[in-house]
C-alpha cells in the first residue's frame, strides 16, 4: 500500500512540475552574443603636427556594434608607442606603452569631434597612436585605425612675403625661415606650401604641389577677384610633412594688363555717304569694342569714337578737304581700366578736291 501511495505522489509531482513549465513557457529572443553591445570602433583617427606637439582628432561614436544607439560614453583610451627613428621598423608590432585615459563622460552627439594634444613629444622619434572607446567597466570598443608619424620641431614662418602682378599671373616671393620654432638655426632643406583664399573669406585652398624655391607664379588667379595669400615652410621628415608657421596674409587683386590682339583686315572704301571702314571681328569674348583713328594731310590724328564700337565696321561721315587720309583701328577689352590693342594695319583713302 505504501508503495502505491508513493507512486501516486511522484506522479502528482511530475504533473505539477509539467504544468508550471507549460505556464511559464513563451517565445524568447535569441541570446545576445558577447560583445555585441560594445561601441563601434573609431575609424577616422587623424593627426596634425602643431608647435606644441601632436594634435589627435577623431569622431565620437554614436552607435554600438549592433547598430543600436550608444547612450553614454565614459571616456577614451589612447594607445601610444614612441620609438627612436634609428630603431623604428615599419611593419613591426608597435611597442605600445602605458594607456592614456581621456575623460569624456557625456552623451554622444552626431558629428562631434574629440581633440587630444600630446605635448610629450621629442624630435627624432616615431609616434604611433590608436584609440578605443570606453563605455563602461570591461566594455571597451575595438581599437581604431592606426596613425604613425615622425615628429620634429616646426620651421618658423617665412618672412617678407611680396606679391607682384605680371602679364602671366601673380608672382609671390618670400624669404625662407632661418630658425626652427625653438630658436635653433635651420639645418635642413625646406619646401614651401602656398595657400590662397578670396578676400573676406576664411576658405583657404592649398595651391598644387610643394615649391622648392622662394618664388611662385600663380597662373590660376581669376581676373577682377581679390585674393589673399600666405606661405608656410614644410620639412619632409621620414615620411611626415612637418608644416611650419604661416606668413601673415597678403591681399591682392589681379589686374588684367594684357592688351588684346590688333584687329586685322582693315579696308577703307569711299562711298556716297563718306568713308566706310571694315575689318575682321575679333572672336575673343573679352573684347568690348573698337576705337577708330584718322590722320589727315595736316598730320593731325583724330579719335573718331569715344565709346568702343560693338561691331567691326564704321562710317566716317565727316566732310573732308581733299588729300590723303589714313585710318587704323584698335580693340579694347573689358578690363578695369581697359587695355587697348596695338594699331591695326593702316588703310589709306584719297579724297579729291572739289572742282570750283
C-alpha positions as a printed NumPy array, in Angstrom:
array([[   0.   ,    0.   ,    0.   ],
       [   2.806,    2.403,    0.896],
       [   4.434,    1.73 ,   -2.487],
       [   1.2  ,    2.594,   -4.297],
       [   0.832,    5.835,   -2.347],
       [   4.467,    6.747,   -3.159],
       [   3.978,    6.116,   -6.865],
       [   0.842,    8.312,   -6.893],
       [   2.707,   11.112,   -5.077],
       [   5.575,   11.053,   -7.627],
       [   3.099,   11.142,  -10.498],
       [   1.351,   14.158,   -8.95 ],
       [   4.723,   15.913,   -8.526],
       [   5.702,   15.306,  -12.13 ],
       [   2.343,   16.544,  -13.404],
       [   2.618,   19.649,  -11.195],
       [   6.093,   20.476,  -12.482],
       [   4.997,   19.938,  -16.074],
       [   2.092,   22.361,  -15.569],
       [   4.446,   25.005,  -14.2  ],
       [   6.693,   24.626,  -17.26 ],
       [   3.72 ,   24.987,  -19.58 ],
       [   2.529,   28.102,  -17.765],
       [   5.939,   29.757,  -17.935],
       [   6.784,   28.756,  -21.495],
       [   6.852,   31.598,  -24.071],
       [   8.774,   32.866,  -27.131],
       [  12.259,   34.01 ,  -26.168],
       [  14.643,   36.245,  -28.113],
       [  17.89 ,   34.707,  -29.328],
       [  20.728,   35.187,  -26.894],
       [  22.851,   38.324,  -27.341],
       [  26.374,   37.391,  -28.475],
       [  29.057,   38.557,  -26.061],
       [  30.447,   41.97 ,  -27.003],
       [  27.642,   42.944,  -29.402],
       [  26.738,   45.983,  -27.347],
       [  30.25 ,   47.309,  -27.359],
       [  30.691,   50.675,  -29.155],
       [  31.627,   50.697,  -32.81 ],
       [  35.331,   51.123,  -33.444],
       [  36.581,   54.594,  -34.385],
       [  37.773,   54.696,  -37.998],
       [  38.819,   58.317,  -38.597],
       [  41.66 ,   58.931,  -36.147],
       [  43.882,   61.632,  -37.67 ],
       [  46.786,   63.802,  -36.584],
       [  48.192,   67.28 ,  -37.117],
       [  51.669,   68.444,  -36.199],
       [  51.435,   71.595,  -34.06 ],
       [  54.139,   73.745,  -32.442],
       [  53.431,   72.198,  -29.033],
       [  53.433,   68.593,  -30.23 ],
       [  50.783,   66.456,  -31.942],
       [  47.049,   67.082,  -32.177],
       [  44.906,   63.935,  -32.483],
       [  41.297,   64.125,  -33.65 ],
       [  38.509,   61.573,  -34.051],
       [  34.717,   61.393,  -34.267],
       [  32.747,   60.467,  -31.165],
       [  30.871,   57.205,  -31.934],
       [  27.093,   57.274,  -31.592],
       [  26.299,   53.585,  -32.247],
       [  27.03 ,   50.212,  -30.757],
       [  28.354,   47.387,  -32.89 ],
       [  24.82 ,   46.064,  -33.463],
       [  23.639,   49.473,  -34.687],
       [  21.737,   50.422,  -31.551],
       [  22.203,   53.956,  -30.138],
       [  25.169,   54.492,  -27.857],
       [  23.617,   56.24 ,  -24.865],
       [  26.666,   57.291,  -22.896],
       [  30.452,   57.126,  -23.016],
       [  32.783,   57.082,  -20.024],
       [  35.841,   58.136,  -21.99 ],
       [  38.511,   57.074,  -24.457],
       [  41.657,   55.038,  -24.129],
       [  44.673,   56.17 ,  -26.153],
       [  47.448,   53.757,  -27.084],
       [  50.786,   55.415,  -27.786],
       [  54.087,   53.988,  -28.98 ],
       [  57.276,   56.071,  -29.247],
       [  60.345,   54.699,  -30.997],
       [  63.694,   56.401,  -31.766],
       [  63.923,   56.797,  -35.545],
       [  67.111,   54.747,  -35.737],
       [  65.233,   51.833,  -34.116],
       [  61.936,   52.216,  -35.967],
       [  60.841,   49.218,  -38.035],
       [  57.909,   49.783,  -40.369],
       [  55.576,   46.82 ,  -40.18 ],
       [  56.835,   45.619,  -36.808],
       [  54.302,   45.39 ,  -33.943],
       [  54.271,   48.801,  -32.189],
       [  55.546,   48.734,  -28.577],
       [  52.56 ,   50.496,  -27.047],
       [  53.307,   51.795,  -23.58 ],
       [  51.077,   52.851,  -20.711],
       [  47.48 ,   53.603,  -21.697],
       [  46.361,   57.235,  -21.66 ],
       [  42.864,   57.714,  -20.279],
       [  40.953,   60.576,  -21.931],
       [  37.823,   61.509,  -19.935],
       [  34.517,   62.201,  -21.673],
       [  31.579,   61.   ,  -19.536],
       [  28.832,   62.507,  -21.673],
       [  26.096,   61.621,  -24.122],
       [  27.445,   61.054,  -27.638],
       [  26.367,   63.581,  -30.254],
       [  26.437,   63.154,  -34.007],
       [  29.323,   64.901,  -35.817],
       [  31.025,   65.747,  -32.532],
       [  34.811,   65.653,  -32.639],
       [  37.235,   64.747,  -29.895],
       [  40.61 ,   66.504,  -29.797],
       [  43.616,   65.495,  -27.742],
       [  47.002,   67.238,  -27.695],
       [  50.077,   65.202,  -26.918],
       [  52.798,   67.63 ,  -25.838],
       [  55.194,   64.986,  -24.55 ],
       [  56.999,   64.546,  -27.873],
       [  60.641,   64.79 ,  -28.979],
       [  62.408,   65.359,  -32.287],
       [  63.914,   62.267,  -33.85 ],
       [  61.1  ,   59.99 ,  -32.653],
       [  58.42 ,   57.967,  -34.453],
       [  54.993,   58.073,  -32.8  ],
       [  52.156,   55.59 ,  -33.356],
       [  48.638,   56.028,  -31.968],
       [  45.37 ,   54.101,  -31.689],
       [  42.244,   54.925,  -29.695],
       [  39.273,   52.967,  -28.377],
       [  36.001,   53.969,  -26.737],
       [  35.307,   53.12 ,  -23.108],
       [  31.604,   52.568,  -22.497],
       [  31.928,   51.081,  -19.042],
       [  33.972,   48.742,  -16.888],
       [  35.195,   45.898,  -19.131],
       [  33.139,   47.305,  -22.016],
       [  35.637,   48.742,  -24.483],
       [  35.459,   49.01 ,  -28.282],
       [  37.948,   47.557,  -30.706],
       [  40.911,   49.806,  -31.467],
       [  40.698,   52.458,  -34.162],
       [  42.734,   52.878,  -37.301],
       [  46.42 ,   53.483,  -36.623],
       [  48.285,   56.734,  -37.341],
       [  52.057,   56.981,  -37.474],
       [  54.362,   59.982,  -37.836],
       [  57.874,   61.2  ,  -37.182],
       [  57.984,   64.407,  -35.142],
       [  60.348,   67.347,  -35.496],
       [  60.318,   70.917,  -34.227],
       [  58.408,   73.128,  -36.683],
       [  60.001,   75.694,  -39.011],
       [  59.334,   79.335,  -38.215],
       [  57.23 ,   81.401,  -40.628],
       [  58.823,   82.663,  -43.846],
       [  59.329,   86.425,  -43.943],
       [  58.964,   89.261,  -46.437],
       [  56.065,   87.89 ,  -48.465],
       [  55.688,   90.103,  -51.552],
       [  53.055,   89.97 ,  -54.296],
       [  53.586,   91.329,  -57.805],
       [  51.197,   91.456,  -60.754],
       [  52.63 ,   90.292,  -64.083],
       [  51.268,   89.637,  -67.56 ],
       [  51.288,   85.902,  -66.855],
       [  49.698,   85.955,  -63.384],
       [  50.511,   86.803,  -59.763],
       [  54.097,   86.348,  -58.659],
       [  54.833,   85.684,  -54.987],
       [  58.253,   85.886,  -53.365],
       [  59.43 ,   85.418,  -49.775],
       [  62.442,   84.628,  -47.609],
       [  62.992,   81.184,  -46.107],
       [  62.953,   80.93 ,  -42.287],
       [  66.371,   80.808,  -40.688],
       [  65.283,   79.237,  -37.375],
       [  63.102,   76.462,  -36.003],
       [  60.344,   77.475,  -33.61 ],
       [  62.599,   76.536,  -30.669],
       [  65.172,   79.124,  -31.775],
       [  67.784,   76.753,  -33.182],
       [  69.104,   77.549,  -36.687],
       [  67.536,   75.66 ,  -39.593],
       [  69.918,   72.904,  -40.7  ],
       [  67.683,   71.024,  -43.17 ],
       [  66.309,   71.732,  -46.643],
       [  62.797,   73.149,  -46.64 ],
       [  59.98 ,   73.185,  -49.165],
       [  57.047,   75.617,  -49.219],
       [  53.261,   75.346,  -49.333],
       [  51.147,   78.212,  -50.66 ],
       [  47.601,   78.985,  -49.552],
       [  45.086,   81.232,  -51.304],
       [  41.634,   82.493,  -50.323],
       [  39.247,   85.1  ,  -51.597],
       [  39.481,   88.271,  -49.577],
       [  36.877,   88.414,  -46.836],
       [  36.592,   84.64 ,  -46.507],
       [  38.405,   82.074,  -44.407],
       [  38.21 ,   79.309,  -47.033],
       [  41.884,   78.712,  -47.656],
       [  42.846,   76.402,  -50.502],
       [  46.23 ,   74.806,  -50.997],
       [  47.771,   75.539,  -54.369],
       [  49.022,   72.355,  -56.045],
       [  52.389,   70.916,  -55.116],
       [  55.228,   71.923,  -52.814],
       [  57.59 ,   74.649,  -54.041],
       [  61.353,   74.125,  -53.774],
       [  62.24 ,   77.818,  -54.211],
       [  61.275,   81.14 ,  -52.622],
       [  59.131,   82.265,  -55.555],
       [  55.904,   81.12 ,  -57.194],
       [  53.83 ,   82.272,  -60.178],
       [  50.094,   81.774,  -59.678],
       [  48.638,   81.237,  -63.141],
       [  45.175,   80.213,  -61.914],
       [  44.105,   83.517,  -60.329],
       [  40.946,   84.94 ,  -61.89 ],
       [  40.748,   88.493,  -63.162],
       [  38.949,   91.123,  -61.089],
       [  38.938,   88.921,  -57.952],
       [  40.573,   89.955,  -54.675],
       [  42.82 ,   87.252,  -53.185],
       [  44.829,   86.821,  -50.033],
       [  47.896,   84.603,  -49.819],
       [  50.028,   83.015,  -47.126],
       [  53.043,   80.72 ,  -47.228],
       [  54.377,   78.043,  -44.848],
       [  57.679,   76.166,  -44.851],
       [  57.462,   72.362,  -44.919],
       [  60.095,   69.9  ,  -43.714],
       [  59.837,   66.428,  -45.331],
       [  60.909,   64.269,  -42.393],
       [  60.997,   60.452,  -42.563],
       [  57.705,   60.262,  -44.441],
       [  55.996,   63.035,  -42.447],
       [  55.412,   66.59 ,  -43.658],
       [  56.259,   68.944,  -40.802],
       [  54.466,   72.161,  -41.764],
       [  55.629,   75.293,  -40.016],
       [  54.026,   78.607,  -39.148],
       [  52.334,   80.713,  -41.834],
       [  53.259,   84.18 ,  -43.013],
       [  50.768,   86.989,  -42.38 ],
       [  48.138,   87.204,  -45.123],
       [  48.847,   89.459,  -48.123],
       [  45.908,   90.732,  -50.18 ],
       [  45.998,   91.484,  -53.903],
       [  43.586,   91.963,  -56.797],
       [  44.796,   90.563,  -60.109],
       [  44.653,   93.27 ,  -62.773],
       [  44.35 ,   92.457,  -66.445],
       [  47.239,   94.272,  -68.103],
       [  47.386,   92.149,  -71.235],
       [  46.085,   94.027,  -74.316],
       [  44.054,   92.207,  -76.956],
       [  45.454,   91.486,  -80.387],
       [  45.319,   94.207,  -83.047],
       [  42.346,   93.999,  -85.417],
       [  43.167,   92.541,  -88.832],
       [  41.958,   93.069,  -92.401],
       [  41.132,   96.801,  -92.248],
       [  39.699,   98.129,  -95.527],
       [  38.687,  101.75 ,  -96.308],
       [  36.257,  102.483,  -99.173],
       [  34.818,  105.777, -100.442],
       [  31.056,  105.891, -100.83 ],
       [  28.347,  108.457, -101.381],
       [  27.83 ,  108.748,  -97.617],
       [  31.501,  109.089,  -96.627],
       [  34.402,  106.734,  -95.923],
       [  33.347,  103.215,  -94.993],
       [  35.662,  101.051,  -92.894],
       [  35.506,   97.281,  -92.458],
       [  37.741,   94.84 ,  -90.525],
       [  37.695,   91.326,  -89.175],
       [  35.712,   90.832,  -85.964],
       [  37.692,   89.521,  -83.013],
       [  36.317,   86.283,  -81.522],
       [  37.812,   86.943,  -78.077],
       [  34.951,   87.182,  -75.536],
       [  36.969,   89.727,  -73.559],
       [  36.68 ,   92.343,  -76.333],
       [  34.28 ,   95.199,  -75.502],
       [  34.64 ,   97.055,  -78.829],
       [  36.831,   99.045,  -81.216],
       [  38.291,  102.538,  -81.486],
       [  38.783,  104.222,  -84.909],
       [  41.531,  106.761,  -85.626],
       [  42.117,  109.057,  -88.604],
       [  45.124,  111.098,  -89.719],
       [  44.712,  113.812,  -92.338],
       [  47.047,  115.709,  -94.669],
       [  47.844,  118.111,  -91.818],
       [  49.288,  115.148,  -89.828],
       [  46.751,  115.687,  -87.033],
       [  45.244,  112.5  ,  -85.519],
       [  41.584,  112.36 ,  -84.599],
       [  39.86 ,  109.753,  -82.427],
       [  36.535,  109.197,  -84.163],
       [  34.574,  107.476,  -81.352],
       [  34.765,  107.853,  -77.586],
       [  32.857,  104.684,  -76.722],
       [  34.101,  101.373,  -78.156],
       [  32.16 ,  100.249,  -81.222],
       [  30.426,   96.893,  -80.647],
       [  30.646,   95.999,  -84.389],
       [  33.501,   95.626,  -86.859],
       [  32.504,   98.481,  -89.149],
       [  32.38 ,  102.297,  -89.178],
       [  31.154,  105.089,  -91.474],
       [  33.099,  108.366,  -91.382],
       [  30.549,  110.983,  -92.476],
       [  32.899,  113.923,  -91.946],
       [  33.137,  116.322,  -94.918],
       [  36.837,  116.227,  -95.562],
       [  39.022,  118.591,  -97.583],
       [  40.982,  116.987, -100.372],
       [  44.066,  114.989,  -99.524],
       [  45.347,  111.605,  -98.352],
       [  43.715,  110.212,  -95.202],
       [  44.969,  107.288,  -93.118],
       [  42.74 ,  105.142,  -90.877],
       [  43.543,  102.491,  -88.275],
       [  41.591,  100.611,  -85.623],
       [  42.363,   99.251,  -82.136],
       [  40.482,   96.741,  -79.986],
       [  39.591,   97.415,  -76.349],
       [  38.97 ,   94.714,  -73.719],
       [  36.683,   94.609,  -70.655],
       [  39.383,   95.086,  -68.037],
       [  39.179,   97.868,  -65.471],
       [  40.933,  100.001,  -66.6  ],
       [  40.554,   98.673,  -70.159],
       [  43.538,   97.603,  -72.227],
       [  43.877,   98.839,  -75.798],
       [  45.459,   96.73 ,  -78.506],
       [  48.285,   97.764,  -80.836],
       [  47.281,   99.552,  -84.027],
       [  45.849,   97.647,  -86.93 ],
       [  47.368,   97.935,  -90.367],
       [  46.77 ,  101.359,  -91.947],
       [  44.154,  101.836,  -94.665],
       [  44.563,  104.939,  -96.848],
       [  41.948,  106.829,  -98.857],
       [  42.498,  109.726, -101.265],
       [  39.841,  112.45 , -101.037],
       [  39.709,  114.5  , -104.222],
       [  39.408,  118.245, -104.124],
       [  36.071,  119.543, -105.268],
       [  36.17 ,  121.396, -108.594],
       [  35.286,  125.065, -108.385]])
